[in-house]
Amino acid sequence: MADLQCLSPTHEPRVSDHLEQIKDMITQIINKDFGYVVDGDVFFAVDKFPNYGKLSGQKLENNRAGERVAVDTRKRNPSDFALWKAAKPGEPSWDSPWGHGRPGWHIECSAMSAHYLSFKFDIHGGGLDLIFPHHENEIAQSCAACQESDVSYWMHNGHVTNNNEKMSKSLGNFFTIRQITERYHPLALRYFLISAHYRSPLNYSVVQLEGASEAVFYIYQTLKDCQDALLQLQEERPKDGKPARTTPDAQECISKLCSEFQAKMSDDLSTSLILTGAFLEALKLINNLLAMLKKKQQKQQRFSVIQSLAEVEKEVKKVLDVLGLQSPCSYAEVLLQLKEKALTRAGFVEDDVLRLISERAEVRRNKDFLRSDQMRADLQAKGIALMDVGTETIWRPCVPVQQELEVVPPVGEKVPAESVQESKASIDSS
């Protein structure tokens, strides 16, 4: 979780360490006539709680208990739920005023939440499938134990699905974070996860992970280019200590980015909308300003461009920091890590790519541009993009592009066996 830039929780309580708090809460519920004991089991009487169903909108009369599991006839109402379960052979159990047993599923969360956060706290999270009955039952038992119990915001996340089915162990269609981050940078996975609204389902897709990886590379390459330029231009800043004015475009970009970020985050954490729009425009502006610095400019205009770069970069970093996309590593280190993951997915080491770049350079010198283009396409199909910069060729990760048509050598020309062998890894399907 640390790799995904998730902060460690302040407490990670275990139910077995909080049996006294659980038994105390059940006792309060019974004493206030919301619970009753039957043969060592303790049930919550939902009929006693008029607001039952306020979170989910479920009406008690519409709750069709017994469709999946036979109704316990000892219950006063089929919808009553267990606070304490009498001990069964082979199950762990603890002593209690009602005999040996164990806590019900719902009471554990209420008791530990109240212990660490009090009966009133701001945010309670969980998956959409927990709204009913789990969270509904939490509200009922917490309010029964303490009338002032209240949660300000319930935040329920959609599920990550695979082929539009919820990932689960029973279906065997799930991937662990560790498995995914063996092939993709943790920041790419985080970007993928926040690319949809947290309440919406998110379908696991290699194509989307590749896109997220490319997006993170673009962000960090842009910031590294900006950082490198600012370091080189430090000596060119005004000597009187007064900052130059930012360009009108930069002022507008910063204003739009700040207002859009504030508005989207205030609108139920709409992270998916933040990653587009003004944020992308800010990255484009950084690249435009870098291009301007390569042209001849008057001194004051140049100062203004440098100042604009610094200010826009600062605002972009603020957004990344809030979204958890700001790595503690340097820009260069993150870019290197992203390239290493791309090589892993392609089945290459960097020497393989450098060798193919060298071979392609020789092919280009021989003016065999058809073969040169094919070599580029072969690598691109594996997620390796070649960039011809002057007389030099560099590479960067990209979204693998499926080749629609295979380039065939001219009639009568045979492809050397060694060329087929050397490039087979780059033309096998991903």
C-alpha positions as a printed NumPy array, in Angstrom:
array([[  0.   ,   0.   ,   0.   ],
       [  2.947,   2.317,   0.642],
       [  3.988,   1.832,  -3.014],
       [  0.561,   3.167,  -4.021],
       [  1.221,   6.338,  -1.962],
       [ -1.409,   5.332,   0.617],
       [ -0.849,   6.751,   4.087],
       [ -0.647,   4.227,   6.912],
       [ -3.715,   4.14 ,   9.194],
       [ -3.311,   5.513,  12.717],
       [ -4.821,   2.319,  14.174],
       [ -5.263,  -1.196,  12.77 ],
       [ -7.455,  -2.809,  15.462],
       [ -8.146,  -6.526,  15.785],
       [-11.547,  -7.751,  16.905],
       [-10.002, -10.223,  19.353],
       [ -8.335,  -7.307,  21.176],
       [-11.649,  -5.476,  21.66 ],
       [-14.008,  -8.095,  23.073],
       [-14.683,  -6.   ,  26.194],
       [-15.789,  -2.981,  24.134],
       [-18.009,  -5.237,  22.011],
       [-19.642,  -6.879,  25.04 ],
       [-20.152,  -3.46 ,  26.665],
       [-21.957,  -2.15 ,  23.566],
       [-24.178,  -5.236,  23.342],
       [-25.051,  -4.804,  27.033],
       [-26.078,  -1.171,  26.406],
       [-28.263,  -2.253,  23.468],
       [-30.003,  -4.913,  25.585],
       [-30.468,  -2.524,  28.522],
       [-32.156,  -0.013,  26.194],
       [-34.532,  -2.748,  24.974],
       [-33.138,  -2.898,  21.414],
       [-31.695,  -6.391,  21.877],
       [-32.894,  -9.723,  23.245],
       [-31.275, -13.019,  24.255],
       [-32.315, -16.447,  22.955],
       [-30.395, -19.595,  23.977],
       [-27.047, -17.773,  24.235],
       [-27.565, -15.767,  21.009],
       [-28.254, -12.034,  21.148],
       [-30.363, -10.44 ,  18.401],
       [-31.055,  -6.817,  17.507],
       [-34.777,  -6.058,  17.301],
       [-35.155,  -4.011,  14.113],
       [-38.81 ,  -3.223,  14.913],
       [-37.57 ,  -1.163,  17.862],
       [-35.544,   1.116,  15.562],
       [-37.909,   3.299,  13.454],
       [-35.111,   4.666,  11.222],
       [-33.976,   1.227,  10.055],
       [-33.337,   1.512,   6.311],
       [-32.524,   5.245,   6.234],
       [-29.126,   4.73 ,   4.589],
       [-30.089,   2.205,   1.916],
       [-33.686,   3.276,   1.394],
       [-34.766,  -0.304,   2.095],
       [-38.194,  -0.633,   3.706],
       [-38.503,  -3.227,   6.409],
       [-41.719,  -4.612,   4.961],
       [-39.933,  -5.224,   1.624],
       [-37.052,  -7.157,   3.163],
       [-37.566, -10.725,   1.945],
       [-35.635, -12.668,   4.578],
       [-35.244, -16.395,   4.108],
       [-34.73 , -16.445,   0.327],
       [-31.084, -17.489,   0.586],
       [-30.812, -18.795,   4.164],
       [-33.58 , -20.345,   6.234],
       [-35.043, -17.884,   8.744],
       [-34.208, -18.55 ,  12.393],
       [-37.677, -19.063,  13.898],
       [-36.429, -17.852,  17.278],
       [-36.231, -14.302,  15.894],
       [-39.046, -11.889,  16.647],
       [-38.675, -10.474,  13.131],
       [-36.93 , -12.357,  10.272],
       [-34.803,  -9.207,   9.687],
       [-33.387,  -9.194,  13.228],
       [-29.617,  -9.676,  13.124],
       [-27.091, -11.251,  15.48 ],
       [-25.093,  -9.178,  17.947],
       [-23.608, -12.244,  19.65 ],
       [-23.567, -15.853,  18.455],
       [-23.519, -18.812,  20.826],
       [-20.444, -21.03 ,  20.542],
       [-20.426, -23.88 ,  18.032],
       [-18.007, -26.844,  17.985],
       [-14.743, -26.005,  16.202],
       [-15.298, -22.23 ,  16.225],
       [-13.324, -19.736,  18.317],
       [-15.314, -18.449,  21.291],
       [-15.046, -16.159,  24.281],
       [-16.864, -15.907,  27.579],
       [-19.701, -13.388,  27.878],
       [-22.729, -12.605,  30.08 ],
       [-24.77 , -14.702,  27.618],
       [-22.452, -17.703,  27.562],
       [-19.509, -18.684,  25.372],
       [-19.68 , -17.36 ,  21.819],
       [-18.365, -14.797,  19.401],
       [-19.425, -11.343,  18.147],
       [-21.784, -10.895,  15.219],
       [-20.351,  -9.442,  12.031],
       [-21.8  ,  -5.942,  12.375],
       [-21.185,  -5.161,  16.055],
       [-17.391,  -5.427,  15.669],
       [-17.226,  -2.319,  13.456],
       [-19.535,  -0.22 ,  15.632],
       [-17.67 ,  -1.016,  18.84 ],
       [-14.189,  -0.379,  17.446],
       [-15.271,   2.799,  15.61 ],
       [-16.788,   4.186,  18.819],
       [-13.669,   3.233,  20.785],
       [-11.202,   5.024,  18.488],
       [-13.324,   7.752,  16.875],
       [-16.182,   8.241,  19.388],
       [-19.848,   7.787,  18.423],
       [-19.603,  10.825,  16.13 ],
       [-17.094,  10.952,  13.298],
       [-16.782,  12.402,   9.806],
       [-16.319,   9.681,   7.188],
       [-17.256,   6.011,   7.016],
       [-16.157,   4.154,   3.887],
       [-16.738,   0.763,   2.311],
       [-17.829,  -1.011,  -0.841],
       [-21.248,  -0.458,  -2.39 ],
       [-22.223,  -4.009,  -1.446],
       [-21.898,  -3.112,   2.251],
       [-24.641,  -0.47 ,   2.275],
       [-27.21 ,  -3.137,   3.102],
       [-27.256,  -4.91 ,   5.412],
       [-23.856,  -4.228,   7.   ],
       [-23.814,  -0.442,   7.226],
       [-27.552,  -0.268,   7.801],
       [-27.104,  -2.563,  10.795],
       [-24.124,  -0.552,  12.027],
       [-26.264,   2.592,  12.125],
       [-29.059,   0.806,  13.999],
       [-26.878,  -0.736,  16.697],
       [-24.679,   2.368,  17.151],
       [-27.711,   4.651,  17.538],
       [-29.313,   2.133,  19.898],
       [-26.207,   2.17 ,  22.107],
       [-25.823,   5.957,  21.899],
       [-28.647,   8.17 ,  20.638],
       [-26.177,  10.873,  19.535],
       [-24.274,   8.464,  17.258],
       [-23.717,  10.01 ,  13.829],
       [-21.546,   9.699,  10.715],
       [-21.313,  12.899,   8.64 ],
       [-20.475,  11.256,   5.295],
       [-20.926,   7.711,   4.036],
       [-18.59 ,   7.078,   1.098],
       [-19.171,   3.859,  -0.837],
       [-16.787,   2.822,  -3.58 ],
       [-17.604,   0.926,  -6.756],
       [-15.842,  -2.367,  -7.385],
       [-12.942,  -3.098,  -9.692],
       [-14.367,  -5.631, -12.125],
       [-12.873,  -8.081, -14.606],
       [-14.884,  -8.459, -17.817],
       [-17.608,  -6.53 , -15.981],
       [-17.774,  -9.135, -13.179],
       [-16.793,  -8.262,  -9.616],
       [-13.339,  -9.616,  -8.829],
       [-13.544, -12.374,  -6.229],
       [-11.599, -15.369,  -4.98 ],
       [-14.528, -17.677,  -5.68 ],
       [-14.499, -16.755,  -9.384],
       [-10.716, -16.816,  -9.563],
       [-10.778, -13.634, -11.651],
       [ -8.81 , -11.315,  -9.394],
       [ -5.305,  -9.87 ,  -9.436],
       [ -3.354,  -8.752,  -6.386],
       [ -1.724,  -5.325,  -6.193],
       [  1.63 ,  -7.08 ,  -5.986],
       [  0.967,  -8.977,  -9.236],
       [  0.014,  -5.797, -11.099],
       [  2.927,  -3.719,  -9.788],
       [  5.373,  -6.363, -10.98 ],
       [  4.508,  -5.176, -14.5  ],
       [  3.195,  -1.638, -13.981],
       [  4.5  ,   1.235, -11.902],
       [  2.47 ,   1.75 ,  -8.686],
       [  1.74 ,   5.333,  -9.772],
       [  0.235,   3.992, -13.005],
       [ -2.055,   1.723, -10.979],
       [ -3.053,   4.617,  -8.714],
       [ -3.731,   6.806, -11.77 ],
       [ -5.869,   4.005, -13.242],
       [ -7.868,   3.636, -10.005],
       [ -8.658,   7.358,  -9.716],
       [ -9.437,   7.693, -13.426],
       [-13.032,   6.742, -12.605],
       [-15.255,   8.273,  -9.927],
       [-14.826,   6.347,  -6.689],
       [-18.536,   5.41 ,  -6.601],
       [-18.41 ,   3.976, -10.134],
       [-17.359,   0.436, -11.074],
       [-13.982,   0.252, -12.788],
       [-13.326,  -2.52 , -15.292],
       [ -9.798,  -3.941, -15.087],
       [ -8.194,  -3.549, -18.487],
       [ -4.618,  -3.931, -19.673],
       [ -5.319,  -1.25 , -22.289],
       [ -6.392,   1.211, -19.572],
       [ -3.36 ,   0.341, -17.434],
       [ -1.116,   0.941, -20.444],
       [ -2.844,   4.292, -20.98 ],
       [ -2.41 ,   5.192, -17.314],
       [  1.272,   4.269, -17.497],
       [  1.763,   6.475, -20.568],
       [ -0.083,   9.348, -18.862],
       [  2.171,   9.155, -15.791],
       [  5.253,   9.044, -18.035],
       [  4.048,  12.158, -19.88 ],
       [  3.455,  13.995, -16.596],
       [  6.866,  13.157, -15.185],
       [  8.729,  13.764, -18.454],
       [  7.111,  17.199, -18.698],
       [  8.037,  18.034, -15.089],
       [ 11.599,  16.766, -15.536],
       [ 12.061,  18.845, -18.695],
       [ 10.714,  21.847, -16.776],
       [ 12.973,  21.21 , -13.783],
       [ 16.047,  20.769, -16.009],
       [ 15.294,  24.013, -17.829],
       [ 14.778,  25.996, -14.622],
       [ 18.037,  24.683, -13.164],
       [ 19.932,  25.751, -16.292],
       [ 18.251,  29.158, -16.317],
       [ 18.791,  30.052, -12.651],
       [ 21.518,  32.52 , -13.564],
       [ 19.193,  34.301, -15.991],
       [ 16.662,  35.348, -13.351],
       [ 16.482,  39.047, -12.429],
       [ 19.366,  40.097, -10.173],
       [ 17.309,  42.66 ,  -8.228],
       [ 15.351,  39.866,  -6.499],
       [ 12.038,  40.999,  -7.941],
       [ 10.138,  38.18 ,  -9.666],
       [  9.219,  38.755, -13.284],
       [  5.556,  38.858, -14.206],
       [  3.983,  35.656, -15.44 ],
       [  2.571,  35.649, -18.964],
       [ -1.195,  36.233, -19.403],
       [ -1.534,  32.635, -20.667],
       [  0.161,  31.322, -17.525],
       [ -2.009,  33.476, -15.253],
       [ -5.163,  32.214, -16.945],
       [ -3.927,  28.606, -16.837],
       [ -3.11 ,  28.765, -13.112],
       [ -6.421,  30.418, -12.279],
       [ -8.359,  27.821, -14.268],
       [ -6.411,  24.904, -12.782],
       [ -6.95 ,  26.102,  -9.195],
       [-10.66 ,  26.828,  -9.612],
       [-11.345,  23.603, -11.535],
       [ -9.425,  21.512,  -9.025],
       [-11.312,  23.076,  -6.117],
       [-14.674,  22.637,  -7.835],
       [-14.145,  19.012,  -8.903],
       [-12.724,  17.86 ,  -5.564],
       [-15.607,  19.598,  -3.781],
       [-18.051,  17.762,  -6.05 ],
       [-17.79 ,  14.376,  -4.309],
       [-14.084,  13.936,  -5.138],
       [-14.463,  13.851,  -8.926],
       [-10.846,  12.823,  -9.512],
       [-11.565,  11.481, -12.998],
       [-12.482,  14.982, -14.204],
       [ -9.384,  16.552, -12.63 ],
       [ -6.98 ,  14.399, -14.663],
       [ -8.303,  15.969, -17.854],
       [ -9.243,  19.571, -18.658],
       [ -7.207,  22.283, -16.945],
       [ -4.602,  19.846, -15.616],
       [ -3.698,  18.63 , -19.107],
       [ -3.763,  22.217, -20.368],
       [ -1.196,  23.134, -17.699],
       [  1.139,  20.356, -18.862],
       [  0.735,  21.503, -22.48 ],
       [  1.524,  25.063, -21.466],
       [  4.734,  23.933, -19.748],
       [  5.827,  22.263, -22.989],
       [  4.884,  25.368, -24.999],
       [  6.879,  27.594, -22.629],
       [  9.871,  25.256, -22.911],
       [  9.637,  25.547, -26.704],
       [  9.534,  29.353, -26.417],
       [ 12.782,  29.35 , -24.427],
       [ 14.54 ,  27.76 , -27.398],
       [ 13.733,  30.824, -29.503],
       [ 15.345,  34.234, -29.431],
       [ 13.566,  36.585, -27.017],
       [ 13.987,  39.941, -25.387],
       [ 15.411,  39.779, -21.883],
       [ 12.214,  40.788, -20.05 ],
       [ 10.102,  38.417, -22.112],
       [ 12.502,  35.593, -21.322],
       [ 12.325,  36.406, -17.59 ],
       [  8.546,  36.268, -17.854],
       [  8.592,  32.823, -19.518],
       [ 10.978,  31.468, -16.863],
       [  8.771,  32.814, -14.056],
       [  5.683,  31.346, -15.741],
       [  7.318,  27.932, -15.945],
       [  8.111,  27.98 , -12.23 ],
       [  4.59 ,  29.073, -11.239],
       [  2.73 ,  26.577, -13.446],
       [  5.006,  23.734, -12.294],
       [  4.266,  24.641,  -8.667],
       [  0.491,  24.41 ,  -9.22 ],
       [  0.764,  21.109, -11.106],
       [  2.774,  19.636,  -8.224],
       [  0.099,  20.747,  -5.739],
       [ -2.532,  18.805,  -7.681],
       [ -0.327,  15.715,  -7.901],
       [  0.387,  15.906,  -4.177],
       [ -3.312,  15.944,  -3.226],
       [ -4.063,  13.078,  -5.631],
       [ -1.188,  11.017,  -4.247],
       [  0.61 ,  11.03 ,  -7.589],
       [  3.654,  12.978,  -6.358],
       [  6.4  ,  10.415,  -5.825],
       [  9.07 ,  10.874,  -3.135],
       [ 11.567,   9.847,  -5.845],
       [ 13.032,  12.323,  -8.298],
       [ 11.424,  12.822, -11.708],
       [ 14.374,  11.052, -13.315],
       [ 14.037,   8.047, -10.996],
       [ 10.313,   7.667, -11.692],
       [ 10.913,   7.862, -15.456],
       [ 13.608,   5.184, -15.168],
       [ 11.247,   2.972, -13.131],
       [  8.497,   3.407, -15.749],
       [ 10.919,   2.422, -18.506],
       [ 12.023,  -0.655, -16.575],
       [  8.399,  -1.78 , -16.194],
       [  7.829,  -1.243, -19.935],
       [ 10.869,  -3.404, -20.7  ],
       [  9.495,  -6.122, -18.393],
       [  6.153,  -6.113, -20.23 ],
       [  7.935,  -6.239, -23.584],
       [ 10.186,  -9.104, -22.505],
       [ 13.312,  -7.016, -23.142],
       [ 16.281,  -5.61 , -21.302],
       [ 17.48 ,  -2.174, -22.378],
       [ 20.456,  -3.601, -24.267],
       [ 17.974,  -5.37 , -26.583],
       [ 16.328,  -2.064, -27.447],
       [ 19.644,  -0.25 , -27.883],
       [ 20.843,  -3.021, -30.211],
       [ 17.691,  -2.731, -32.331],
       [ 18.085,   1.055, -32.405],
       [ 21.638,   0.593, -33.653],
       [ 20.513,  -1.908, -36.317],
       [ 17.741,   0.426, -37.411],
       [ 20.225,   3.297, -37.715],
       [ 22.283,   1.15 , -40.105],
       [ 19.121,   0.292, -42.074],
       [ 18.31 ,   4.004, -42.379],
       [ 21.828,   4.808, -43.546],
       [ 21.247,   2.251, -46.297],
       [ 18.013,   4.142, -47.096],
       [ 15.863,   1.066, -46.501],
       [ 13.101,   3.17 , -44.982],
       [ 10.455,   0.477, -45.418],
       [ 12.433,  -1.874, -43.172],
       [ 13.226,   1.   , -40.796],
       [  9.53 ,   1.79 , -40.404],
       [  8.763,  -1.889, -39.837],
       [ 11.365,  -2.109, -37.063],
       [  9.823,   0.929, -35.421],
       [  6.34 ,  -0.603, -35.739],
       [  7.545,  -3.929, -34.315],
       [  8.82 ,  -2.185, -31.197],
       [  5.725,  -0.018, -30.903],
       [  3.607,  -3.172, -30.901],
       [  5.5  ,  -4.16 , -27.747],
       [  5.062,  -0.777, -26.046],
       [  8.423,   0.76 , -27.046],
       [  8.274,   4.032, -28.997],
       [ 11.331,   5.243, -30.942],
       [ 11.864,   9.008, -31.221],
       [ 14.261,  10.325, -33.858],
       [ 15.759,  13.513, -32.41 ],
       [ 18.217,  15.001, -34.88 ],
       [ 20.824,  12.335, -35.54 ],
       [ 20.004,  10.49 , -32.322],
       [ 17.241,   7.96 , -31.623],
       [ 15.856,   7.622, -28.106],
       [ 13.067,   5.425, -26.764],
       [ 10.227,   5.769, -24.317],
       [  7.3  ,   3.586, -23.208],
       [  4.042,   3.832, -25.13 ],
       [  0.695,   2.093, -25.382],
       [  1.314,  -1.009, -27.541],
       [ -0.132,  -0.491, -31.011],
       [ -1.54 ,  -3.505, -32.823],
       [ -0.241,  -3.56 , -36.383],
       [ -3.1  ,  -3.616, -38.871],
       [ -0.985,  -4.642, -41.815],
       [  2.301,  -6.47 , -41.861],
       [  4.932,  -4.81 , -44.017],
       [  6.059,  -7.438, -46.553],
       [  9.568,  -7.282, -48.08 ],
       [  9.708,  -6.542, -51.813],
       [  9.21 ,  -9.521, -54.135],
       [ 12.34 , -11.65 , -54.376],
       [ 13.862, -10.24 , -51.179],
       [ 14.298, -12.659, -48.31 ],
       [ 14.368, -11.648, -44.683],
       [ 17.679, -12.848, -43.179],
       [ 17.17 , -15.636, -40.631],
       [ 19.171, -13.73 , -37.995],
       [ 16.867, -10.712, -38.352],
       [ 13.828, -12.877, -37.733],
       [ 15.491, -14.44 , -34.701],
       [ 16.638, -11.128, -33.24 ],
       [ 13.308,  -9.38 , -33.623],
       [ 10.923, -12.235, -32.832],
       [ 10.414, -10.967, -29.298],
       [  9.25 ,  -7.65 , -30.646],
       [  6.727,  -9.033, -33.123],
       [  5.118, -11.712, -30.934],
       [  1.678, -10.595, -29.775],
       [  1.516,  -9.07 , -26.291]])
